């Protein structure tokens, strides 16, 4: 028999506390695998029936740069050993690569911003013919809005990288993305999916900041500096606002479901914005930090829903483990 039924793979115990508490309340026989300081032997036999990957690409922001490569190695070992891994190595690799996400969206014929990936500023310059400004500088390996800048010219970008060589780390790849004008008072839309189905949707109004992490640790309900603030970013002058969005268009949900199937994702969030009457999808998040205050507006605890789903997987059930968020109309908006 397995020593435990479930292992939760993570590097941020504070983020995981609500999930851990829900698992304990339900009496699930589980244990954590903390990637911050860990080891495994490929010669061993994995101990659990089911593994749930909650690793985050932003681990390096918290001094846990080694967590990501260990996570990938561990996930691949588990899969090679025949264990069931939720949000396994393929979707996790996708989350680590903005360019791979863009390629997937284009293959699916889903509108997404233009982008250029580069490891050298001169090489980037050679590809800028016909490029329009302003643009957004992003890391290939994202997370919590780190290393993101709004730029109005190539000269501004070059000056930034000359003065901040640290922005290349940890992966030494950056991405220049087309900026799309949109109604900032309406913000962007983030849809959370569980088991490939809509859990809930929300609008997120950034007020100019790039850290839109839904965790109440990162963006507290009462505003102010979060516990996981981005190191180089100044303290936010206005609180990021999150609003339940039960009117999320059925067409947007269908696109999200299609993306999840193509990406092999089990749990996560998908973000899009509305520009010139078009929905533009631009970010996939395999490690989804659920926001209880939003889910409670729909009438449920999101972490209890996650545990329902995990328990169904342990029981070998494939049917739906939850229903869509109450209040979602399924109407076009």
C-alpha positions in Angstrom: 0.0 0.0 0.0 1.1 3.6 -0.6 2.5 5.4 2.4 0.2 8.3 1.5 -2.6 8.8 -1.0 -1.7 12.4 -2.2 1.5 14.5 -2.3 1.2 18.2 -2.9 4.3 19.6 -4.6 5.0 23.2 -3.7 7.6 25.9 -2.7 5.3 28.4 -0.9 3.8 27.0 2.3 1.9 30.3 3.0 0.1 30.1 -0.3 -0.8 26.5 0.4 -2.2 26.9 3.9 -5.9 27.1 2.8 -5.5 23.9 0.7 -3.6 22.1 3.4 -6.3 23.0 5.9 -9.1 21.8 3.6 -7.3 18.5 3.0 -7.0 18.0 6.8 -10.6 18.8 7.4 -11.6 16.1 4.9 -9.3 13.5 6.4 -7.2 13.0 3.2 -4.1 11.0 3.8 -1.6 13.4 2.3 1.8 15.0 2.7 3.7 18.0 1.2 6.8 17.9 -0.9 8.6 21.2 -0.3 10.8 22.1 -3.3 12.8 24.7 -1.4 15.1 22.1 0.1 14.4 18.7 -1.3 16.0 15.5 -2.8 14.7 12.4 -4.5 16.2 9.2 -5.8 15.3 8.0 -9.3 15.9 4.5 -8.1 13.1 4.7 -5.5 9.4 3.9 -6.0 7.1 6.9 -5.7 5.1 6.5 -2.5 1.7 8.1 -3.4 -1.2 7.3 -5.7 -1.6 10.9 -6.8 0.6 14.0 -7.1 -0.6 17.6 -7.3 1.9 20.1 -8.7 1.6 23.6 -7.2 5.1 24.8 -8.1 5.4 28.4 -9.2 7.7 30.0 -11.8 8.1 33.0 -9.5 10.0 30.9 -6.9 13.2 32.8 -7.7 11.7 36.0 -6.4 11.6 34.4 -3.0 15.2 33.1 -3.1 14.1 29.7 -4.3 15.7 29.6 -7.7 16.6 26.0 -7.4 12.9 25.0 -6.9 11.9 25.2 -10.5 14.5 22.8 -12.1 14.0 20.4 -9.2 10.2 20.5 -9.8 10.7 19.7 -13.5 13.0 16.8 -12.7 10.7 15.4 -10.0 7.6 15.6 -12.2 9.4 13.9 -15.1 10.6 11.1 -12.8 7.1 10.6 -11.4 5.6 10.4 -14.9 8.3 8.0 -16.0 7.4 5.8 -13.0 3.8 5.7 -14.1 2.3 7.9 -11.4 -0.6 10.2 -12.0 0.5 13.9 -11.8 -1.9 16.7 -11.9 -0.5 19.8 -13.7 2.5 17.7 -14.6 5.7 18.4 -16.5 4.1 19.4 -19.8 1.8 22.1 -18.5 4.4 23.3 -16.0 6.9 23.7 -18.8 4.3 25.7 -20.6 3.9 28.0 -17.6 7.6 28.6 -17.6 7.6 29.9 -21.2 5.6 32.9 -22.4 6.7 32.2 -25.9 5.4 28.7 -25.8 2.1 30.0 -24.5 2.0 32.5 -27.4 2.8 29.7 -29.9 0.0 27.5 -28.4 -2.6 30.3 -28.6 -1.6 31.0 -32.2 -1.9 27.4 -33.1 -5.4 27.3 -31.7 -6.2 30.5 -33.7 -6.9 32.4 -30.4 -6.1 36.1 -30.6 -2.9 36.9 -28.7 -0.5 39.9 -28.7 2.5 39.9 -31.0 5.8 39.2 -29.3 9.5 38.8 -29.9 11.8 36.6 -27.6 15.4 37.7 -27.3 18.6 37.2 -25.4 20.5 40.1 -27.0 19.4 43.7 -27.5 21.0 44.1 -30.9 19.4 40.9 -32.2 16.0 42.3 -31.0 16.7 45.6 -32.9 17.2 43.7 -36.1 13.6 42.3 -35.8 11.8 45.6 -34.9 11.0 46.6 -38.5 7.3 47.5 -38.4 7.1 47.1 -34.7 4.8 49.6 -32.9 5.3 51.3 -29.5 4.5 51.4 -26.6 5.3 47.8 -25.7 5.6 45.6 -22.6 8.9 44.0 -21.6 8.3 40.7 -19.9 10.4 37.7 -18.7 10.1 34.5 -20.6 9.7 32.8 -17.2 7.2 35.0 -15.5 5.5 35.2 -12.1 3.9 37.9 -9.9 4.5 40.7 -12.4 8.3 40.7 -11.9 10.6 42.2 -14.5 7.7 43.8 -16.4 8.0 47.3 -17.8 5.9 49.6 -19.9 8.2 51.1 -22.6 7.7 53.7 -25.2 10.8 53.2 -27.4 13.6 50.9 -28.3 16.1 53.4 -26.8 14.2 53.3 -23.5 14.4 49.5 -23.5 18.2 49.5 -24.3 18.9 52.0 -21.5 16.8 50.0 -19.1 18.7 46.8 -19.8 22.1 48.5 -19.7 21.3 49.9 -16.2 19.6 46.7 -15.0 21.5 43.7 -16.2 19.9 41.8 -13.3 16.6 41.8 -15.3 18.0 39.0 -17.5 18.0 36.6 -14.5 17.3 33.8 -13.8 16.6 32.4 -17.3 18.4 35.1 -19.5 15.5 35.4 -21.9 13.2 38.3 -22.2 10.1 39.0 -24.3 8.8 42.2 -25.9 5.1 42.1 -26.2 2.7 44.3 -28.2 0.8 46.7 -25.9 -2.9 46.7 -26.6 -5.1 49.7 -25.6 -8.0 48.7 -23.4 -10.4 50.3 -20.9 -8.3 50.3 -17.7 -11.3 51.0 -15.6 -12.7 47.6 -16.6 -9.4 45.9 -16.3 -8.6 42.4 -17.5 -10.6 39.2 -17.0 -9.2 36.1 -15.3 -11.1 32.8 -15.5 -10.2 30.1 -13.0 -10.6 26.5 -14.1 -10.7 23.3 -12.1 -10.6 20.0 -14.0 -10.8 21.9 -17.2 -14.1 23.5 -16.3 -14.9 27.0 -15.2 -14.8 27.5 -11.4 -15.3 31.2 -11.4 -14.4 34.4 -13.3 -13.4 37.8 -12.1 -12.4 41.2 -13.4 -9.0 42.6 -12.2 -8.4 46.3 -12.2 -4.6 46.8 -11.9 -4.3 50.6 -11.5 -1.0 50.4 -13.3 0.7 47.6 -11.3 1.8 44.4 -12.9 1.4 42.1 -9.9 -2.1 40.7 -10.3 -1.6 37.6 -8.2 -5.0 36.7 -6.8 -3.5 35.4 -3.5 -4.7 37.5 -0.6 -1.1 37.3 0.7 0.1 39.1 -2.5 -2.8 41.5 -2.9 -4.5 41.8 0.6 -8.2 42.5 0.8 -7.6 45.8 2.6 -4.8 46.9 0.3 -1.2 47.8 1.1 2.0 45.9 0.6 1.6 42.2 0.1 3.8 39.5 1.7 5.0 38.5 -1.8 5.7 41.9 -3.3 7.9 42.1 -6.4 11.4 43.1 -5.2 12.1 45.9 -7.8 8.6 47.3 -7.9 7.7 50.4 -5.9 4.8 50.0 -3.3 1.5 50.2 -5.1 -0.2 53.6 -4.8 -3.6 52.1 -5.4 -4.9 48.7 -4.4 -5.4 46.1 -7.1 -9.2 45.5 -7.3 -10.8 42.1 -7.9 -14.5 41.8 -8.8 -16.7 38.7 -9.3 -17.7 38.5 -13.0 -20.7 36.2 -13.3 -21.5 37.7 -16.7 -18.3 36.2 -18.3 -19.2 35.5 -21.9 -19.9 31.9 -22.9 -17.6 32.3 -25.9 -14.7 33.3 -23.6 -15.3 30.2 -21.4 -15.4 28.0 -24.4 -12.0 29.3 -25.6 -10.6 28.8 -22.1 -11.8 25.2 -22.1 -10.2 24.6 -25.5 -6.9 26.1 -24.3 -6.9 23.9 -21.2 -7.4 20.8 -23.2 -4.6 21.7 -25.7 -2.2 22.6 -22.9 -2.9 19.5 -20.8 -3.7 21.7 -17.8 -5.8 20.4 -14.9 -6.1 23.5 -12.8 -5.2 27.1 -13.5 -6.1 30.6 -14.6 -6.4 32.2 -18.0 -6.3 35.9 -18.6 -7.6 38.1 -21.4 -8.3 41.7 -22.1 -10.8 43.4 -24.4 -9.2 45.7 -27.1 -11.1 47.2 -30.0 -14.0 44.9 -29.5 -11.9 41.8 -29.5 -10.9 39.4 -26.7 -7.1 39.0 -26.6 -5.8 36.1 -24.5 -2.3 36.5 -23.2 -1.5 34.5 -20.0 -1.8 31.0 -18.8 -1.2 30.2 -15.1 -0.8 26.5 -14.1 -0.3 27.4 -10.4 -3.5 29.2 -9.6 -3.8 31.1 -6.4 -7.5 31.1 -5.7 -9.1 34.2 -4.1 -11.6 33.0 -1.4 -13.4 36.4 -1.2 -14.3 36.2 -4.9 -15.4 32.6 -4.7 -17.5 33.3 -1.6 -19.5 35.8 -3.7 -20.5 32.8 -5.8 -21.4 30.9 -2.6 -18.5 28.4 -2.1 -15.1 27.9 -0.7 -12.7 27.4 -3.6 -10.3 25.2 -1.7 -13.2 22.8 -0.7 -13.9 22.5 -4.4 -10.3 21.7 -5.1 -10.4 19.0 -2.4 -13.6 17.6 -3.9 -11.8 17.3 -7.2 -8.7 15.7 -5.7 -10.8 13.2 -3.8 -12.6 12.3 -7.0 -9.2 11.7 -8.7 -8.1 9.4 -5.8 -11.4 7.5 -6.2 -10.7 7.1 -9.9 -13.8 9.1 -10.9 -13.7 11.0 -14.2 -17.1 12.6 -14.0 -17.4 16.3 -13.1 -16.4 17.0 -9.6 -18.1 20.4 -9.4 -20.6 22.6 -11.1 -19.9 26.0 -12.6 -19.9 29.0 -10.3 -23.5 29.9 -9.2 -24.5 33.1 -10.8 -22.6 32.5 -14.1 -25.2 33.2 -16.7 -23.5 31.7 -19.7 -24.7 34.8 -21.6 -22.6 36.8 -24.0 -21.6 40.1 -22.4 
